[in-house]
Amino acid sequence: MFIDLYATEAVLLPESLGTPATPLISLAGVPYGVKNNIAVQGHPMQAGSPALPDTPVNESAEVVKRLSQVGAECIGSLNMHELALGTTSNNSFFGATRNPRDLERTAGGSSGGSAAAVADGSVPFALGTDTGGSCRIPAAYCGVVGFRPTTGRYPSEGVFMISPTRDTVGVLANSVSDVSLVDTAITGETELLDVAAASIRIGLPRQGFFTQSSPEVATVVEFAIERLEEEGVEFVDVELEGSHDIALAGLQVVAFEAPREVLSFFGFTPSTDSFTNAELRLLHLFVEDIASPDVKSIFSHFVDSPITEETYLAALNRREVLQEAYDAVFAKNSIDVLAYPTVGIIAPRIGEDTVTVHGAESPLFPYSISNTDSGSLAGQPSLSLPIPRLAGALPVGLGVEGMRGDDRRLLAISSVLHKILTRN
């Protein structure tokens, strides 16, 4: 079922009942929702698409099981961009997901329903998934916190993925503290460092990450930087080599892995290189059932112009080079995190598929992920923080990105930043 995003009051998460020495928390009775590509026993998992069966699944995803163990109650499955292949959640099968801040605008994607449910107050947190920005983009558009953990930190069993190399379950909530509680419930890690603002050193990769932002977003992000500087946070300009030259490699990874994930879902053991005739027949039938024209076009291209194993392996090598670049920028500049505009624009209107910034028109999808894509491919933990604005102004997100495996430190630092930005 799809929950009514506009029916219930917000529920605050309880405080942790444990300490680092006693790693126990309780989320007893706390409701939450999951993106429709995460399995919940007794409910269909269709990834927002009629191409997947609408029959109830027999077993919940491992992340859902872990949340159940601490008492959290999943109350529904949430809308998404079909098959997680887009950034708007304009779903032609279930309908477009509307942004609670402005119902004529997109909630973002692909985890749009998860962000909208949290922003509207229907649930205090929701699970999404993130391939190239799919938790953080809707978080930025809807004005909530969206967290992508280090790739591999959260279990993936029971999740329909399009790219095992890139995908991860993520968390959307109203505060970093709430995200941290959910992270503890999933991983068992309770430690959250006590970080002083004056000890935080943030790298600003202005080249690429800042240059394509709209004037409105740029102004809001610079305001946030100034506000944090006033509280003692240190900023330094850095350069992340190759960060905006990896779009093709990232797409090639998804293009190779997505059809094989579909084949695995339907019981095939796909080959590593070319598809068999039987595999092609199933994939063509799958494409026929996709409802959203943009997703049908993308997936059809994956099937009809398949990526070779050689190209795929070269893309994975490019990923390793990017990871080395991330490691280098952190080490060379002695920074704790990177920060940048999550997305360079405010939420576009539903149906818009291009964006014009500084007089140049660009397709919405690649523009939307231009700042979040590199960290996703490298596997970095990252999140989007809402930057407070005057009443009536649409949300803008501040992206914060840490070192791989350093998720709890990223959460601790981001909690400090969020509290400063929301302080009256």
SULTA-V488256 format. One record per residue. N is the residue number from 1. RES is the residue in one letter. PHI is phi in whole degrees, -180 to 180 (* if undefined). D_LAST is the distance of its C-alpha to the last C-alpha in whole Angstrom. Layout:
n=N res=RES phi=PHI d_last=D_LAST
n=N res=RES phi=PHI d_last=D_LAST
This chain:
n=1 res=M phi=* d_last=39
n=2 res=F phi=-109 d_last=36
n=3 res=I phi=-76 d_last=34
n=4 res=D phi=-76 d_last=32
n=5 res=L phi=-70 d_last=29
n=6 res=Y phi=-125 d_last=28
n=7 res=A phi=-110 d_last=29
n=8 res=T phi=-121 d_last=27
n=9 res=E phi=-85 d_last=24
n=10 res=A phi=-68 d_last=22
n=11 res=V phi=-122 d_last=23
n=12 res=L phi=-84 d_last=20
n=13 res=L phi=-70 d_last=22
n=14 res=P phi=-72 d_last=23
n=15 res=E phi=-73 d_last=23
n=16 res=S phi=-61 d_last=25
n=17 res=L phi=-93 d_last=28
n=18 res=G phi=-125 d_last=30
n=19 res=T phi=-132 d_last=29
n=20 res=P phi=-55 d_last=31
n=21 res=A phi=-79 d_last=34
n=22 res=T phi=-127 d_last=34
n=23 res=P phi=-76 d_last=33
n=24 res=L phi=-129 d_last=33
n=25 res=I phi=-130 d_last=30
n=26 res=S phi=-129 d_last=30
n=27 res=L phi=-117 d_last=29
n=28 res=A phi=-56 d_last=32
n=29 res=G phi=80 d_last=31
n=30 res=V phi=-78 d_last=28
n=31 res=P phi=-82 d_last=29
n=32 res=Y phi=-153 d_last=29
n=33 res=G phi=-121 d_last=31
n=34 res=V phi=-127 d_last=32
n=35 res=K phi=-59 d_last=33
n=36 res=N phi=-72 d_last=37
n=37 res=N phi=-105 d_last=38
n=38 res=I phi=-115 d_last=38
n=39 res=A phi=-73 d_last=40
n=40 res=V phi=-128 d_last=40
n=41 res=Q phi=-52 d_last=43
n=42 res=G phi=89 d_last=45
n=43 res=H phi=-129 d_last=43
n=44 res=P phi=-67 d_last=44
n=45 res=M phi=-123 d_last=42
n=46 res=Q phi=-110 d_last=43
n=47 res=A phi=53 d_last=40
n=48 res=G phi=68 d_last=40
n=49 res=S phi=-139 d_last=43
n=50 res=P phi=-72 d_last=47
n=51 res=A phi=-75 d_last=48
n=52 res=L phi=-106 d_last=47
n=53 res=P phi=-64 d_last=49
n=54 res=D phi=-96 d_last=47
n=55 res=T phi=-87 d_last=49
n=56 res=P phi=-62 d_last=47
n=57 res=V phi=-87 d_last=47
n=58 res=N phi=-88 d_last=48
n=59 res=E phi=-146 d_last=45
n=60 res=S phi=-77 d_last=42
n=61 res=A phi=-62 d_last=40
n=62 res=E phi=-60 d_last=40
n=63 res=V phi=-64 d_last=36
n=64 res=V phi=-67 d_last=36
n=65 res=K phi=-59 d_last=39
n=66 res=R phi=-66 d_last=36
n=67 res=L phi=-68 d_last=33
n=68 res=S phi=-63 d_last=36
n=69 res=Q phi=-64 d_last=37
n=70 res=V phi=-104 d_last=34
n=71 res=G phi=97 d_last=34
n=72 res=A phi=-67 d_last=32
n=73 res=E phi=-119 d_last=33
n=74 res=C phi=-75 d_last=34
n=75 res=I phi=-108 d_last=34
n=76 res=G phi=172 d_last=35
n=77 res=S phi=-103 d_last=35
n=78 res=L phi=-112 d_last=33
n=79 res=N phi=-64 d_last=34
n=80 res=M phi=-160 d_last=34
n=81 res=H phi=-66 d_last=36
n=82 res=E phi=-52 d_last=39
n=83 res=L phi=59 d_last=41
n=84 res=A phi=65 d_last=37
n=85 res=L phi=-105 d_last=39
n=86 res=G phi=173 d_last=36
n=87 res=T phi=-121 d_last=32
n=88 res=T phi=-121 d_last=32
n=89 res=S phi=61 d_last=33
n=90 res=N phi=-81 d_last=36
n=91 res=N phi=-91 d_last=38
n=92 res=S phi=-77 d_last=42
n=93 res=F phi=-95 d_last=43
n=94 res=F phi=-93 d_last=40
n=95 res=G phi=103 d_last=38
n=96 res=A phi=-71 d_last=35
n=97 res=T phi=-86 d_last=32
n=98 res=R phi=-92 d_last=29
n=99 res=N phi=-82 d_last=26
n=100 res=P phi=-59 d_last=24
n=101 res=R phi=-79 d_last=21
n=102 res=D phi=-164 d_last=24
n=103 res=L phi=-68 d_last=28
n=104 res=E phi=-88 d_last=30
n=105 res=R phi=-114 d_last=28
n=106 res=T phi=-70 d_last=29
n=107 res=A phi=-86 d_last=27
n=108 res=G phi=88 d_last=28
n=109 res=G phi=-164 d_last=31
n=110 res=S phi=-85 d_last=32
n=111 res=S phi=-89 d_last=30
n=112 res=G phi=-64 d_last=29
n=113 res=G phi=-64 d_last=30
n=114 res=S phi=-66 d_last=28
n=115 res=A phi=-67 d_last=24
n=116 res=A phi=-65 d_last=25
n=117 res=A phi=-64 d_last=26
n=118 res=V phi=-72 d_last=22
n=119 res=A phi=-62 d_last=20
n=120 res=D phi=-80 d_last=22
n=121 res=G phi=92 d_last=22
n=122 res=S phi=-68 d_last=26
n=123 res=V phi=-140 d_last=25
n=124 res=P phi=-78 d_last=22
n=125 res=F phi=-153 d_last=24
n=126 res=A phi=-147 d_last=27
n=127 res=L phi=-98 d_last=29
n=128 res=G phi=-131 d_last=30
n=129 res=T phi=-133 d_last=32
n=130 res=D phi=-137 d_last=32
n=131 res=T phi=-102 d_last=35
n=132 res=G phi=-131 d_last=33
n=133 res=G phi=142 d_last=30
n=134 res=S phi=-72 d_last=30
n=135 res=C phi=-96 d_last=27
n=136 res=R phi=-81 d_last=25
n=137 res=I phi=-63 d_last=26
n=138 res=P phi=-65 d_last=25
n=139 res=A phi=-62 d_last=22
n=140 res=A phi=-64 d_last=21
n=141 res=Y phi=-67 d_last=22
n=142 res=C phi=-99 d_last=21
n=143 res=G phi=80 d_last=17
n=144 res=V phi=-126 d_last=18
n=145 res=V phi=-91 d_last=19
n=146 res=G phi=-126 d_last=22
n=147 res=F phi=-115 d_last=24
n=148 res=R phi=-111 d_last=28
n=149 res=P phi=-75 d_last=29
n=150 res=T phi=-53 d_last=32
n=151 res=T phi=-57 d_last=35
n=152 res=G phi=97 d_last=37
n=153 res=R phi=-68 d_last=35
n=154 res=Y phi=-99 d_last=35
n=155 res=P phi=-66 d_last=38
n=156 res=S phi=-109 d_last=40
n=157 res=E phi=-60 d_last=42
n=158 res=G phi=84 d_last=42
n=159 res=V phi=-117 d_last=40
n=160 res=F phi=-80 d_last=42
n=161 res=M phi=-109 d_last=41
n=162 res=I phi=-105 d_last=42
n=163 res=S phi=-155 d_last=42
n=164 res=P phi=-57 d_last=42
n=165 res=T phi=-66 d_last=41
n=166 res=R phi=-110 d_last=38
n=167 res=D phi=-76 d_last=37
n=168 res=T phi=-152 d_last=35
n=169 res=V phi=-68 d_last=33
n=170 res=G phi=-134 d_last=29
n=171 res=V phi=-126 d_last=26
n=172 res=L phi=-122 d_last=23
n=173 res=A phi=-156 d_last=21
n=174 res=N phi=-91 d_last=17
n=175 res=S phi=-147 d_last=16
n=176 res=V phi=-68 d_last=18
n=177 res=S phi=-60 d_last=18
n=178 res=D phi=-67 d_last=20
n=179 res=V phi=-59 d_last=22
n=180 res=S phi=-63 d_last=23
n=181 res=L phi=-64 d_last=25
n=182 res=V phi=-65 d_last=27
n=183 res=D phi=-60 d_last=28
n=184 res=T phi=-62 d_last=29
n=185 res=A phi=-61 d_last=31
n=186 res=I phi=-83 d_last=33
n=187 res=T phi=-105 d_last=33
n=188 res=G phi=85 d_last=33
n=189 res=E phi=-82 d_last=31
n=190 res=T phi=-111 d_last=29
n=191 res=E phi=-64 d_last=28
n=192 res=L phi=-136 d_last=24
n=193 res=L phi=-60 d_last=24
n=194 res=D phi=-88 d_last=22
n=195 res=V phi=-109 d_last=20
n=196 res=A phi=-90 d_last=19
n=197 res=A phi=-56 d_last=17
n=198 res=A phi=-69 d_last=19
n=199 res=S phi=-94 d_last=22
n=200 res=I phi=-89 d_last=21
n=201 res=R phi=-121 d_last=23
n=202 res=I phi=-117 d_last=23
n=203 res=G phi=-91 d_last=26
n=204 res=L phi=-110 d_last=25
n=205 res=P phi=-82 d_last=28
n=206 res=R phi=-64 d_last=28
n=207 res=Q phi=-68 d_last=32
n=208 res=G phi=92 d_last=32
n=209 res=F phi=-75 d_last=28
n=210 res=F phi=-107 d_last=27
n=211 res=T phi=-69 d_last=30
n=212 res=Q phi=-101 d_last=30
n=213 res=S phi=-78 d_last=27
n=214 res=S phi=-67 d_last=26
n=215 res=P phi=-56 d_last=25
n=216 res=E phi=-62 d_last=22
n=217 res=V phi=-66 d_last=21
n=218 res=A phi=-59 d_last=22
n=219 res=T phi=-64 d_last=19
n=220 res=V phi=-66 d_last=16
n=221 res=V phi=-67 d_last=18
n=222 res=E phi=-64 d_last=18
n=223 res=F phi=-60 d_last=14
n=224 res=A phi=-62 d_last=13
n=225 res=I phi=-62 d_last=16
n=226 res=E phi=-63 d_last=15
n=227 res=R phi=-64 d_last=11
n=228 res=L phi=-70 d_last=13
n=229 res=E phi=-62 d_last=16
n=230 res=E phi=-60 d_last=14
n=231 res=E phi=-95 d_last=13
n=232 res=G phi=102 d_last=17
n=233 res=V phi=-69 d_last=18
n=234 res=E phi=-99 d_last=21
n=235 res=F phi=-120 d_last=22
n=236 res=V phi=-143 d_last=26
n=237 res=D phi=-73 d_last=28
n=238 res=V phi=-135 d_last=30
n=239 res=E phi=-125 d_last=33
n=240 res=L phi=-100 d_last=34
n=241 res=E phi=-63 d_last=37
n=242 res=G phi=78 d_last=39
n=243 res=S phi=-63 d_last=35
n=244 res=H phi=-107 d_last=36
n=245 res=D phi=-116 d_last=40
n=246 res=I phi=-112 d_last=40
n=247 res=A phi=-58 d_last=39
n=248 res=L phi=-66 d_last=43
n=249 res=A phi=-62 d_last=43
n=250 res=G phi=-63 d_last=41
n=251 res=L phi=-66 d_last=42
n=252 res=Q phi=-64 d_last=46
n=253 res=V phi=-62 d_last=44
n=254 res=V phi=-66 d_last=43
n=255 res=A phi=-62 d_last=46
n=256 res=F phi=-76 d_last=49
n=257 res=E phi=-83 d_last=47
n=258 res=A phi=-60 d_last=46
n=259 res=P phi=-60 d_last=49
n=260 res=R phi=-71 d_last=50
n=261 res=E phi=-67 d_last=48
n=262 res=V phi=-64 d_last=49
n=263 res=L phi=-61 d_last=52
n=264 res=S phi=-64 d_last=51
n=265 res=F phi=-59 d_last=50
n=266 res=F phi=-93 d_last=53
n=267 res=G phi=95 d_last=55
n=268 res=F phi=-84 d_last=56
n=269 res=T phi=-109 d_last=56
n=270 res=P phi=-66 d_last=56
n=271 res=S phi=-74 d_last=57
n=272 res=T phi=-81 d_last=56
n=273 res=D phi=-116 d_last=57
n=274 res=S phi=-73 d_last=59
n=275 res=F phi=-80 d_last=58
n=276 res=T phi=-78 d_last=62
n=277 res=N phi=-62 d_last=63
n=278 res=A phi=-65 d_last=62
n=279 res=E phi=-65 d_last=58
n=280 res=L phi=-64 d_last=58
n=281 res=R phi=-61 d_last=60
n=282 res=L phi=-64 d_last=57
n=283 res=L phi=-64 d_last=54
n=284 res=H phi=-68 d_last=56
n=285 res=L phi=-65 d_last=56
n=286 res=F phi=-62 d_last=52
n=287 res=V phi=-61 d_last=51
n=288 res=E phi=-59 d_last=53
n=289 res=D phi=-87 d_last=51
n=290 res=I phi=-69 d_last=47
n=291 res=A phi=-90 d_last=46
n=292 res=S phi=-81 d_last=43
n=293 res=P phi=-56 d_last=45
n=294 res=D phi=-66 d_last=43
n=295 res=V phi=-71 d_last=43
n=296 res=K phi=-59 d_last=47
n=297 res=S phi=-64 d_last=47
n=298 res=I phi=-63 d_last=45
n=299 res=F phi=-70 d_last=47
n=300 res=S phi=-61 d_last=51
n=301 res=H phi=-65 d_last=50
n=302 res=F phi=-57 d_last=50
n=303 res=V phi=-82 d_last=53
n=304 res=D phi=-83 d_last=55
n=305 res=S phi=-128 d_last=54
n=306 res=P phi=-66 d_last=53
n=307 res=I phi=-76 d_last=52
n=308 res=T phi=-76 d_last=55
n=309 res=E phi=-62 d_last=54
n=310 res=E phi=-61 d_last=55
n=311 res=T phi=-65 d_last=52
n=312 res=Y phi=-61 d_last=50
n=313 res=L phi=-65 d_last=50
n=314 res=A phi=-65 d_last=50
n=315 res=A phi=-66 d_last=46
n=316 res=L phi=-65 d_last=46
n=317 res=N phi=-66 d_last=47
n=318 res=R phi=-63 d_last=44
n=319 res=R phi=-63 d_last=42
n=320 res=E phi=-64 d_last=43
n=321 res=V phi=-63 d_last=43
n=322 res=L phi=-65 d_last=39
n=323 res=Q phi=-60 d_last=38
n=324 res=E phi=-64 d_last=40
n=325 res=A phi=-66 d_last=38
n=326 res=Y phi=-63 d_last=35
n=327 res=D phi=-58 d_last=36
n=328 res=A phi=-67 d_last=37
n=329 res=V phi=-68 d_last=34
n=330 res=F phi=-70 d_last=32
n=331 res=A phi=-70 d_last=35
n=332 res=K phi=-63 d_last=35
n=333 res=N phi=-104 d_last=32
n=334 res=S phi=51 d_last=31
n=335 res=I phi=-103 d_last=28
n=336 res=D phi=-88 d_last=26
n=337 res=V phi=-148 d_last=25
n=338 res=L phi=-101 d_last=25
n=339 res=A phi=-141 d_last=22
n=340 res=Y phi=-168 d_last=23
n=341 res=P phi=-64 d_last=22
n=342 res=T phi=-59 d_last=23
n=343 res=V phi=-134 d_last=25
n=344 res=G phi=-80 d_last=26
n=345 res=I phi=-136 d_last=25
n=346 res=I phi=-78 d_last=23
n=347 res=A phi=-57 d_last=25
n=348 res=P phi=-75 d_last=29
n=349 res=R phi=-72 d_last=31
n=350 res=I phi=-59 d_last=33
n=351 res=G phi=100 d_last=36
n=352 res=E phi=-72 d_last=35
n=353 res=D phi=-124 d_last=37
n=354 res=T phi=-134 d_last=36
n=355 res=V phi=-136 d_last=33
n=356 res=T phi=-116 d_last=34
n=357 res=V phi=-131 d_last=32
n=358 res=H phi=55 d_last=33
n=359 res=G phi=80 d_last=36
n=360 res=A phi=-107 d_last=37
n=361 res=E phi=-94 d_last=38
n=362 res=S phi=-136 d_last=37
n=363 res=P phi=-60 d_last=38
n=364 res=L phi=-64 d_last=35
n=365 res=F phi=-60 d_last=35
n=366 res=P phi=-65 d_last=36
n=367 res=Y phi=-65 d_last=33
n=368 res=S phi=-60 d_last=31
n=369 res=I phi=-96 d_last=32
n=370 res=S phi=-61 d_last=32
n=371 res=N phi=-94 d_last=29
n=372 res=T phi=-96 d_last=29
n=373 res=D phi=-69 d_last=33
n=374 res=S phi=-66 d_last=34
n=375 res=G phi=-63 d_last=32
n=376 res=S phi=-64 d_last=33
n=377 res=L phi=-65 d_last=37
n=378 res=A phi=-74 d_last=36
n=379 res=G phi=90 d_last=35
n=380 res=Q phi=-71 d_last=31
n=381 res=P phi=-74 d_last=29
n=382 res=S phi=-158 d_last=26
n=383 res=L phi=-151 d_last=23
n=384 res=S phi=-115 d_last=20
n=385 res=L phi=-104 d_last=17
n=386 res=P phi=-73 d_last=15
n=387 res=I phi=-97 d_last=13
n=388 res=P phi=-57 d_last=10
n=389 res=R phi=-135 d_last=12
n=390 res=L phi=-64 d_last=12
n=391 res=A phi=-54 d_last=14
n=392 res=G phi=95 d_last=17
n=393 res=A phi=-80 d_last=17
n=394 res=L phi=-77 d_last=19
n=395 res=P phi=-63 d_last=17
n=396 res=V phi=-132 d_last=18
n=397 res=G phi=-108 d_last=18
n=398 res=L phi=-104 d_last=18
n=399 res=G phi=-80 d_last=21
n=400 res=V phi=-129 d_last=22
n=401 res=E phi=-132 d_last=25
n=402 res=G phi=-112 d_last=27
n=403 res=M phi=-82 d_last=31
n=404 res=R phi=-56 d_last=33
n=405 res=G phi=84 d_last=33
n=406 res=D phi=-103 d_last=30
n=407 res=D phi=-62 d_last=28
n=408 res=R phi=-69 d_last=26
n=409 res=R phi=-68 d_last=25
n=410 res=L phi=-59 d_last=24
n=411 res=L phi=-65 d_last=22
n=412 res=A phi=-63 d_last=21
n=413 res=I phi=-65 d_last=19
n=414 res=S phi=-65 d_last=18
n=415 res=S phi=-63 d_last=16
n=416 res=V phi=-64 d_last=14
n=417 res=L phi=-61 d_last=14
n=418 res=H phi=-63 d_last=12
n=419 res=K phi=-65 d_last=10
n=420 res=I phi=-65 d_last=9
n=421 res=L phi=-67 d_last=8
n=422 res=T phi=-97 d_last=6
n=423 res=R phi=-72 d_last=4
n=424 res=N phi=-74 d_last=0
